[in-house]
Amino acid sequence: MKYLIIDASLTGTGIRDQYNGGFIEVTDLQLSTNLINLIKSWLARYGVEHYNGFIDDSIIDNLDSEGKAIAKKVKDELVDAKVEYFSDARLTRTIIT
């Protein structure tokens, strides 16, 4: 069983190992190409908002909604995984069911 956190940290890959620590390369998880591309695009846009100081709540809400949707897709593709979403802007966690 994998325990993963979808996380848009600036220095990260978008997916962290909850218990072993560190980020996991998305290609190592054998996710679909479409999902890998979604993660990379989302990370880039989240990074822009980080550098803008997370001042626009509506953009953050949209990015967090997208991050939760990505987390759900990761969970769907990796049947042996428990997945959480972490909002870097709001510092909150959500368990993905």
N, C-alpha and C positions, 0 to 999 in steps of 0.2 A: 504494500500500500504506500502510495506517495502522498505526502502532505504538502500542498503547494499554496503559495500566496501570490496572487496577481498584484503587482506593485509597480508604479510608474516612477520609481526612484531614478534620479538623473544618471547615476552611474550603473544602473542595472539593465537587465535584459528583459524585464517585464514579468519574470517568474522567479520566485524565491523558494528555496527548500525550507519549510517551516522549522524542522527539527535539526537538520544537519547544518543549517546556515548557508549563506551564500546564494548567489544567483545561479540559475541553470540556463544554459544555452537552449533557446527554444527549439533549435534543430535537433538537439539531443533527445528531446521528448517524442520525436517523430509525429509532430502535429502536421495537419494539412498545410499545404502551401498558402492557401487562402487565409487560414487562421494566423500563420506566422506573419503574413503581410499586414493583417489587421493589427496585430500586436505592435509591429514596428511603426506603423502609421500613428497609432494611438500614443505610443511613447514619445514620438517626435512632437506631436501637438501638446501633450502634457508638459513636455520640457519647455516649450515656448511660454506656456502659462506660468511655469515655475519662475522663469526669468522675468516675467511681467509682474511677479509678486502675488500671484493668485488673487488679483483684485476684482475680477469679474465673476460674481457668483453664478451667473447663468452658464458661462462657459465651463466652470468647474463642475456644475451639476451635470451638464451634457457629457463631459469627459468621464465623470464617475459613473454615469449610467452606461456609457459605452464600455468602461472597464468591467463593470459587473456583467454585461452581456458577453464580453470576451471571456470572463471567468467561467460563465455557464458553458460556453462552447468548449473551453479547455476540459471542463468536467465531463462533458458529453463525449469528447474524443478520447479521454483517458479514463476508462471505466474503473481503473484501480486507484483512483485519486480522490482525496478530500481536498476541496478548494475553498479558499477564502479570498476576499477582495480587500485590499488596503488602500484607502484614499490618502495619498501623500499630501494633498491640499488641506484636508480636514482632519487627518490623523485618526481616522476611524476604521474599524474592521467590520466586514459583513461576511457571514458564513453563506456559502452558495449551496443551495439545496437542489 
